[in-house]
Structure formats: structure tokens, C-alpha cells
């Protein structure tokens, strides 16, 4: 094939990854991208500076209307999209802001997924249609003030009192907590860890919002407080006992992060690339200097390798072949590389890189949270280390 018959090089898609996507995949991506451009990008810098996400309930309903909530789940008003389509949505949402993607991930991949996979038919009918529509916001209570990477030692507990359950404990760093209508809370019982569907208007439940954050500022983050929260017998998720329940939910959510982190990286790279082509120093655009081109080339390589990795994992998930270790592989690599892309982009923008007029520093600080939540770097390294060696180093 001669060079004249090759398709032109596309700086936005240098590996031609779009060729792997179906028309339906592209339509999903374009719908979410347009929604984010219309509803988030014009306001996100101010929301971030103010440390709030105003109109979150309206945003949730709009996300429900485009099928973004519980997107890859089937039935109960969910879109039944493919894993790749859900991943593309996560990428576009996080290209706007990690807080928006977190809203969608916690709603769909944690709270809804737990009910969809482990709940009774009555629980599914009661909660999932409203959550898919964005009429009900959900949260997911696993992390505690003293137990993050070690949920097996959680202190939140549920005890039987007659036919009821009574929950006591605290959960920390809970996205959507203060605006949620329902919380999926994991607690110790005499039979092991169980999940509970907790309406947030239940007496004894409260969710004070966490302030003074320097990351995920345009996101609602809360503590969950459970003081003698009495629930009926049918509040427990009947289909799972033990940590397999919450950990399988986390694996589902981590998959979305593999894609989402590349959205933050893309937005930062695009800002740096445009800046390099227009910012002049020493008589020419800084993009014309070798050192700047080296940075841009290295960032493009890592960005699109990451997207290709996300796509590969998505196809494996759609085929029912994706292992948790492979999700750890993706989260470890893509978030780590996304942070490095943000930092390098900031150097190209110079002092302007710290301004909220550009998205780079906002994405960089958000990704510091993404790096930690749903499995720290160290946890994913140990998951892969155990898979590679057959030796468990978690407690060694």
C-alpha cells in the first residue's frame, strides 16, 4: 500500500483506535461527550473553586435520561450497554471532571451493581428503576475511618434484634453520601460481612459532608454515621456473604476508572498541545522546540497505550473473560500514567498551568484521589505480585 492510499494521520487518534469501535459505540461516546460539553465544562472550574457540585440532583436526572446510570446493567430501566460503551462514557465524563465520573461510577458500578447482582427481586424492583433514571441517588459504604485497604477488619456491625437488624458504625470518604436516597452499607455480622440496603431517611442514619478537600472538590464526599439504625429483615442483600460481595463491586467500578483516568489525561494533553502550538517564546511556538516535542510525544504514547489497554479489558469483560487481576493491571497503569501526563502538561503550560483557566491542575489534583480510592497503588501491586509469584505478600 502506497503512502498516498493510507488514511491521514489523526493527532487525536494516532493509533486509529476509533476503527475498533462500532457505530453504536461512537454514538454513545458522542452523546456523553456532548452532554459534558454542554452541562459541565462551562461551569466546572467555578464548581471546583467553590468546592461544591450545585444542582447534583438535576445532573443525576440528566445522566439518567442519556442512559449513563447503571449503564452496563440489564433490566430495571438500565441501558444494557456493552462494557466498552460504559468505558467510553467514563472516559468522556472524566475528561470533564473526575467528580462527575465518580458520581456515575458510585451510582452504577457500586450501589446499583450491588443491588442488581446480590439483591432480592423485591429490592431490585424497589430501587433500580429510580436509580437508573437518576431520581434516586445511591452511595456505597465500605471504607471506614480506621480501615481502608483492610476491610476485613471493619468495625461497622449489624446485630439481630428479633427479626430486625440494628446497624452501628461509621463509614468515611463516601461519594454521594449527603445527597443519597439509599446507601448500600457493608457490616460485620455473626455470619460474616453482609450488605444492607439502607434508606437514608431511616432514624439513626446521617451523612455529614466532608469539606476542606483539595481534590475532587466538585464532588459530594461524606461520612456515614449509623447509630442504632434499625432495618427490617429484608434489608439485607440475600445473595452474598463475605468480602466477595463488596470486592466484586469494587472490581466493576475499577474497570470504569481504567477508562476514566485516560479522560483526565486526554483533557490535560489536549490543553498542553494547543498551548504549545500557540504560545511563543524566543520567536516561535514552544511546540517547535525539541524538548517540548519530546514531552508531547511521550505523553501521546502513554495516553493512547492506556486507551488501547482499556479497550482490550472492555472486550474481555464483554466476553466474560476479564479477571480481577487484569482490572488491577489497568487501574495501576492508567491512573499512574494519567497523573504523569497531567504533571508533564503542567510544565508545558508553565505558570499558566496552575490556573483554573486550564484544566490541567484540576485533573492532576483529582487524580491524586483516584490513585488512592478503590485500591491504592500498593494494593494493586500486591494483587499482581501474588498473581505473578503465587505468593501472598499482603501481610508479609
CORLINKA-V69915 format. One record per residue. N is the residue number from 1. RES is the residue in three letters. PHI is phi in radians with two decimals (none if undefined). PSI is psi as a letter, one per 20 degrees, with the letter a starting at -180 (* if undefined). D_LAST is the distance of its C-alpha to the last C-alpha in Angstrom with 2 decimals. Layout:
N:RES:PHI:PSI:D_LAST + N:RES:PHI:PSI:D_LAST
This chain:
1:UNK:none:p:56.07 + 2:UNK:-1.37:q:57.66 + 3:UNK:-1.05:h:56.16 + 4:UNK:-1.22:i:58.97 + 5:UNK:-1.72:i:57.85 + 6:UNK:-1.32:q:54.18 + 7:UNK:-1.14:q:53.13 + 8:UNK:-1.13:q:52.93 + 9:UNK:-1.27:p:49.65 + 10:UNK:-1.92:o:48.22 + 11:UNK:-1.03:h:46.19 + 12:UNK:-1.41:i:44.72 + 13:UNK:-2.54:m:43.60 + 14:UNK:-1.13:h:43.43 + 15:UNK:-1.65:i:41.72 + 16:UNK:1.18:k:44.09 + 17:UNK:-1.13:h:41.39 + 18:UNK:-1.02:h:44.08 + 19:UNK:-1.15:i:45.64 + 20:UNK:-1.46:i:42.79 + 21:UNK:-1.69:q:43.65 + 22:UNK:-1.41:r:46.31 + 23:UNK:-1.04:h:49.13 + 24:UNK:-1.18:h:47.47 + 25:UNK:-1.01:g:44.18 + 26:UNK:-1.13:h:46.21 + 27:UNK:-1.15:g:48.15 + 28:UNK:-1.08:g:45.05 + 29:UNK:-1.02:g:43.69 + 30:UNK:-1.18:h:47.07 + 31:UNK:-1.11:g:47.54 + 32:UNK:-1.20:h:44.29 + 33:UNK:-1.08:g:44.91 + 34:UNK:-1.19:g:48.40 + 35:UNK:-1.05:g:47.31 + 36:UNK:-1.12:h:44.81 + 37:UNK:-1.14:h:47.50 + 38:UNK:-1.41:h:50.00 + 39:UNK:-1.86:i:48.02 + 40:UNK:-2.02:g:45.06 + 41:UNK:-1.02:h:45.70 + 42:UNK:-1.16:i:48.90 + 43:UNK:-2.09:i:47.19 + 44:UNK:-1.13:h:43.50 + 45:UNK:-1.09:g:43.82 + 46:UNK:-1.22:g:45.70 + 47:UNK:-1.02:g:43.35 + 48:UNK:-1.13:g:40.42 + 49:UNK:-1.11:h:42.37 + 50:UNK:-1.35:i:43.42 + 51:UNK:1.21:l:39.94 + 52:UNK:-2.65:r:41.22 + 53:UNK:-2.20:n:41.80 + 54:UNK:-1.18:q:45.37 + 55:UNK:1.18:k:46.77 + 56:UNK:-1.07:h:43.41 + 57:UNK:-1.19:h:45.11 + 58:UNK:-1.17:g:47.73 + 59:UNK:-1.03:g:45.18 + 60:UNK:-1.08:g:43.32 + 61:UNK:-1.13:h:46.62 + 62:UNK:-1.16:g:47.40 + 63:UNK:-1.09:h:44.05 + 64:UNK:-1.10:h:44.83 + 65:UNK:-1.19:h:48.24 + 66:UNK:-1.70:j:46.88 + 67:UNK:1.39:k:44.44 + 68:UNK:-1.54:i:41.23 + 69:UNK:-1.79:p:39.70 + 70:UNK:1.08:k:37.89 + 71:UNK:-1.04:h:39.26 + 72:UNK:-1.64:j:37.60 + 73:UNK:-1.49:r:38.10 + 74:UNK:-2.01:q:41.22 + 75:UNK:1.32:r:43.88 + 76:UNK:1.04:k:44.45 + 77:UNK:1.49:j:45.84 + 78:UNK:-1.44:q:42.90 + 79:UNK:-1.31:h:43.74 + 80:UNK:1.15:k:42.05 + 81:UNK:-1.32:r:41.27 + 82:UNK:-1.31:r:39.16 + 83:UNK:-1.10:h:35.57 + 84:UNK:-1.13:g:36.92 + 85:UNK:-1.13:g:39.53 + 86:UNK:-1.08:g:37.05 + 87:UNK:-1.08:g:34.98 + 88:UNK:-1.05:h:38.16 + 89:UNK:-1.11:g:38.92 + 90:UNK:-1.08:g:35.54 + 91:UNK:-1.06:g:36.17 + 92:UNK:-1.19:h:39.61 + 93:UNK:-1.16:g:38.59 + 94:UNK:-1.35:h:35.88 + 95:UNK:-1.10:h:38.36 + 96:UNK:-1.39:g:40.25 + 97:UNK:-2.99:q:37.37 + 98:UNK:-1.08:h:33.78 + 99:UNK:-1.12:h:34.95 + 100:UNK:-1.23:g:37.43 + 101:UNK:-1.11:h:34.96 + 102:UNK:-1.10:g:32.56 + 103:UNK:-0.96:g:35.49 + 104:UNK:-1.26:g:36.03 + 105:UNK:-1.10:g:32.40 + 106:UNK:-1.16:g:31.72 + 107:UNK:-1.06:g:35.10 + 108:UNK:-1.55:g:34.93 + 109:UNK:-1.50:i:31.41 + 110:UNK:-1.94:f:29.89 + 111:UNK:-1.15:g:32.67 + 112:UNK:-1.17:g:35.18 + 113:UNK:-1.06:g:32.78 + 114:UNK:-1.05:g:31.24 + 115:UNK:-1.21:g:34.79 + 116:UNK:-1.11:g:35.99 + 117:UNK:-1.53:h:33.28 + 118:UNK:-2.03:i:32.61 + 119:UNK:-1.48:r:35.74 + 120:UNK:-1.34:r:38.94 + 121:UNK:-1.07:h:42.06 + 122:UNK:-1.13:g:43.50 + 123:UNK:-1.11:g:40.56 + 124:UNK:-1.09:g:40.83 + 125:UNK:-1.15:h:44.58 + 126:UNK:-1.24:h:44.36 + 127:UNK:-1.91:h:41.87 + 128:UNK:-1.15:g:41.36 + 129:UNK:-1.04:g:44.91 + 130:UNK:-1.17:h:45.06 + 131:UNK:-1.24:h:41.63 + 132:UNK:-1.09:h:42.57 + 133:UNK:-1.42:i:45.73 + 134:UNK:1.39:j:43.99 + 135:UNK:-1.34:h:46.00 + 136:UNK:-2.10:p:42.93 + 137:UNK:-1.70:p:39.82 + 138:UNK:-2.03:q:36.48 + 139:UNK:-2.38:r:33.10 + 140:UNK:-2.42:o:29.65 + 141:UNK:-1.80:o:27.80 + 142:UNK:-2.17:g:24.04 + 143:UNK:-1.10:q:22.45 + 144:UNK:-2.15:r:22.93 + 145:UNK:-0.95:h:23.36 + 146:UNK:-1.93:j:20.12 + 147:UNK:-2.51:o:18.12 + 148:UNK:-1.88:f:18.02 + 149:UNK:-1.32:i:14.91 + 150:UNK:-2.12:m:14.02 + 151:UNK:-1.17:i:17.36 + 152:UNK:-1.07:h:16.46 + 153:UNK:-1.78:k:17.00 + 154:UNK:-0.97:q:20.29 + 155:UNK:-1.73:h:23.08 + 156:UNK:-1.01:p:26.05 + 157:UNK:-2.38:q:27.61 + 158:UNK:-2.21:p:30.67 + 159:UNK:-2.16:q:32.80 + 160:UNK:-1.30:p:35.87 + 161:UNK:-2.40:n:39.21 + 162:UNK:1.21:c:41.83 + 163:UNK:-1.57:i:41.52 + 164:UNK:-1.51:r:39.95 + 165:UNK:-1.97:q:36.43 + 166:UNK:-2.15:o:35.78 + 167:UNK:-1.83:p:32.93 + 168:UNK:-2.42:p:31.58 + 169:UNK:2.66:a:28.94 + 170:UNK:-2.37:q:28.28 + 171:UNK:-2.16:q:27.04 + 172:UNK:-2.32:q:26.68 + 173:UNK:1.06:l:27.38 + 174:UNK:-1.78:o:29.37 + 175:UNK:-1.13:p:31.64 + 176:UNK:1.31:i:35.18 + 177:UNK:-0.96:g:34.63 + 178:UNK:-1.31:i:37.84 + 179:UNK:-1.99:j:40.05 + 180:UNK:-1.34:q:38.65 + 181:UNK:-1.67:i:40.87 + 182:UNK:-2.56:q:38.07 + 183:UNK:-2.15:p:34.38 + 184:UNK:-1.62:o:31.83 + 185:UNK:-2.03:p:29.60 + 186:UNK:-1.77:p:26.51 + 187:UNK:-2.54:q:26.24 + 188:UNK:-1.29:q:24.86 + 189:UNK:-2.31:r:27.47 + 190:UNK:-1.11:i:27.87 + 191:UNK:-1.77:j:27.41 + 192:UNK:2.05:a:24.27 + 193:UNK:-1.24:p:24.03 + 194:UNK:-2.24:q:27.47 + 195:UNK:-1.76:q:29.21 + 196:UNK:-2.24:p:32.48 + 197:UNK:-1.63:o:35.32 + 198:UNK:-2.01:o:36.55 + 199:UNK:-1.07:p:39.88 + 200:UNK:-1.32:i:39.52 + 201:UNK:-1.61:j:42.87 + 202:UNK:-1.19:p:41.62 + 203:UNK:-0.96:p:42.32 + 204:UNK:1.67:i:39.34 + 205:UNK:-1.70:p:37.61 + 206:UNK:-2.52:r:37.65 + 207:UNK:-2.52:m:35.99 + 208:UNK:-1.12:p:36.66 + 209:UNK:-1.34:q:36.23 + 210:UNK:-1.58:p:33.82 + 211:UNK:-1.92:a:35.79 + 212:UNK:1.06:l:35.35 + 213:UNK:-1.66:q:33.08 + 214:UNK:-1.84:j:33.24 + 215:UNK:-2.48:q:31.80 + 216:UNK:0.85:l:33.00 + 217:UNK:-1.25:h:36.07 + 218:UNK:-1.64:l:38.20 + 219:UNK:-2.68:q:36.04 + 220:UNK:-1.50:o:36.10 + 221:UNK:-2.13:p:32.81 + 222:UNK:-2.47:r:32.73 + 223:UNK:-1.74:q:31.17 + 224:UNK:-1.83:p:31.85 + 225:UNK:-2.03:p:33.03 + 226:UNK:-2.12:o:33.60 + 227:UNK:-2.02:o:35.70 + 228:UNK:0.89:l:36.96 + 229:UNK:-1.35:o:37.31 + 230:UNK:-1.66:p:39.26 + 231:UNK:-2.22:q:39.13 + 232:UNK:-1.24:r:41.02 + 233:UNK:-1.02:h:39.45 + 234:UNK:-1.48:j:39.73 + 235:UNK:-1.40:i:37.54 + 236:UNK:-1.34:q:34.37 + 237:UNK:-1.28:o:33.28 + 238:UNK:-1.39:i:34.18 + 239:UNK:-1.71:j:32.50 + 240:UNK:-2.70:q:28.78 + 241:UNK:-2.33:p:26.50 + 242:UNK:1.76:r:22.77 + 243:UNK:-1.23:i:20.54 + 244:UNK:-0.97:h:22.04 + 245:UNK:-1.10:f:24.97 + 246:UNK:-1.13:h:23.76 + 247:UNK:-1.21:h:21.21 + 248:UNK:-1.19:h:24.10 + 249:UNK:-1.14:g:26.21 + 250:UNK:-1.09:h:23.72 + 251:UNK:-1.08:h:23.65 + 252:UNK:-1.12:g:27.44 + 253:UNK:-1.27:h:27.56 + 254:UNK:-1.05:h:25.13 + 255:UNK:-1.00:g:27.57 + 256:UNK:-1.12:h:30.28 + 257:UNK:-1.16:h:28.29 + 258:UNK:-0.95:g:28.06 + 259:UNK:-1.33:g:31.85 + 260:UNK:-1.04:g:32.34 + 261:UNK:-1.01:h:30.53 + 262:UNK:-1.25:h:33.00 + 263:UNK:-1.19:g:35.80 + 264:UNK:-1.07:g:34.84 + 265:UNK:-1.12:g:34.51 + 266:UNK:-1.11:g:37.90 + 267:UNK:-1.07:g:39.67 + 268:UNK:-1.21:g:38.47 + 269:UNK:-1.07:g:39.36 + 270:UNK:-1.06:h:42.76 + 271:UNK:-1.13:g:43.51 + 272:UNK:-1.18:g:42.69 + 273:UNK:-1.12:g:44.73 + 274:UNK:-1.10:g:47.75 + 275:UNK:-1.09:g:47.57 + 276:UNK:-1.12:h:47.43 + 277:UNK:-1.45:i:50.55 + 278:UNK:-2.01:h:52.56 + 279:UNK:-1.37:p:51.46 + 280:UNK:-1.86:p:53.73 + 281:UNK:-2.49:q:53.18 + 282:UNK:0.96:k:55.21 + 283:UNK:1.53:j:57.68 + 284:UNK:-2.75:r:55.56 + 285:UNK:-1.01:q:52.71 + 286:UNK:-1.16:i:49.33 + 287:UNK:-1.18:i:48.27 + 288:UNK:-1.52:i:50.65 + 289:UNK:-1.65:q:48.62 + 290:UNK:-1.06:g:46.30 + 291:UNK:-1.09:h:43.31 + 292:UNK:-1.19:g:43.58 + 293:UNK:-1.10:h:44.03 + 294:UNK:-1.08:g:40.93 + 295:UNK:-1.10:g:38.90 + 296:UNK:-1.12:g:40.58 + 297:UNK:-1.12:g:40.05 + 298:UNK:-1.11:g:36.34 + 299:UNK:-1.13:g:35.92 + 300:UNK:-1.08:g:38.04 + 301:UNK:-1.07:g:35.99 + 302:UNK:-1.21:h:32.66 + 303:UNK:-1.06:g:34.38 + 304:UNK:-1.41:h:36.02 + 305:UNK:-1.06:g:33.15 + 306:UNK:-1.13:g:31.19 + 307:UNK:-1.13:g:34.10 + 308:UNK:-1.12:h:34.35 + 309:UNK:-1.09:g:30.68 + 310:UNK:-1.05:g:31.26 + 311:UNK:-1.09:g:34.40 + 312:UNK:-1.07:g:32.76 + 313:UNK:-1.13:h:30.09 + 314:UNK:-1.10:g:32.98 + 315:UNK:-1.13:h:34.96 + 316:UNK:-1.15:g:32.08 + 317:UNK:-1.12:g:31.75 + 318:UNK:-1.10:h:35.52 + 319:UNK:-1.54:j:35.36 + 320:UNK:1.28:k:32.69 + 321:UNK:-2.07:j:30.24 + 322:UNK:-1.43:p:27.70 + 323:UNK:-1.63:q:24.10 + 324:UNK:-1.01:h:21.47 + 325:UNK:-1.10:h:19.56 + 326:UNK:-1.25:h:22.88 + 327:UNK:-1.14:g:23.25 + 328:UNK:-1.05:g:19.92 + 329:UNK:-0.95:g:21.37 + 330:UNK:-1.19:g:24.52 + 331:UNK:-1.14:g:23.26 + 332:UNK:-1.03:g:20.94 + 333:UNK:-1.21:g:23.83 + 334:UNK:-1.25:h:26.78 + 335:UNK:-1.23:g:25.83 + 336:UNK:-1.06:g:24.57 + 337:UNK:-1.23:h:27.80 + 338:UNK:-1.12:g:29.93 + 339:UNK:-1.07:g:28.95 + 340:UNK:-1.13:h:29.81 + 341:UNK:-1.11:g:33.11 + 342:UNK:-1.08:g:33.95 + 343:UNK:-1.14:g:33.35 + 344:UNK:-1.18:h:35.43 + 345:UNK:-1.05:h:38.10 + 346:UNK:-1.06:h:38.33 + 347:UNK:-1.17:h:39.17 + 348:UNK:-1.22:h:41.99 + 349:UNK:-1.35:i:43.42 + 350:UNK:1.08:b:43.31 + 351:UNK:-1.09:h:44.10 + 352:UNK:-1.08:h:45.17 + 353:UNK:-1.14:i:41.59 + 354:UNK:-1.59:i:40.71 + 355:UNK:-1.48:q:43.63 + 356:UNK:-1.28:i:43.42 + 357:UNK:-1.15:h:46.37 + 358:UNK:-2.06:q:43.78 + 359:UNK:-1.48:i:40.70 + 360:UNK:-1.14:g:38.24 + 361:UNK:-1.20:h:36.80 + 362:UNK:-1.07:g:36.73 + 363:UNK:-1.14:h:34.67 + 364:UNK:-1.09:g:32.34 + 365:UNK:-1.22:h:31.63 + 366:UNK:-1.05:g:31.29 + 367:UNK:-1.18:i:28.71 + 368:UNK:-1.09:h:26.47 + 369:UNK:-1.27:g:26.18 + 370:UNK:-1.07:h:25.94 + 371:UNK:-1.06:h:23.02 + 372:UNK:-1.62:g:21.08 + 373:UNK:-1.33:q:22.51 + 374:UNK:1.00:k:21.66 + 375:UNK:1.91:o:18.24 + 376:UNK:-1.22:r:17.22 + 377:UNK:-0.92:g:16.91 + 378:UNK:-1.10:h:13.15 + 379:UNK:-1.12:g:12.97 + 380:UNK:-1.26:h:15.41 + 381:UNK:-1.08:g:13.79 + 382:UNK:-1.25:h:10.65 + 383:UNK:-1.05:g:13.33 + 384:UNK:-1.22:h:15.14 + 385:UNK:-1.06:g:12.40 + 386:UNK:-1.13:g:11.68 + 387:UNK:-1.13:h:15.48 + 388:UNK:-1.34:h:16.16 + 389:UNK:-1.79:h:13.95 + 390:UNK:1.36:j:13.62 + 391:UNK:-1.97:p:9.91 + 392:UNK:-1.58:o:7.64 + 393:UNK:-1.89:j:4.80 + 394:UNK:-1.08:h:5.79 + 395:UNK:-2.03:j:3.80 + 396:UNK:-1.72:*:0.00
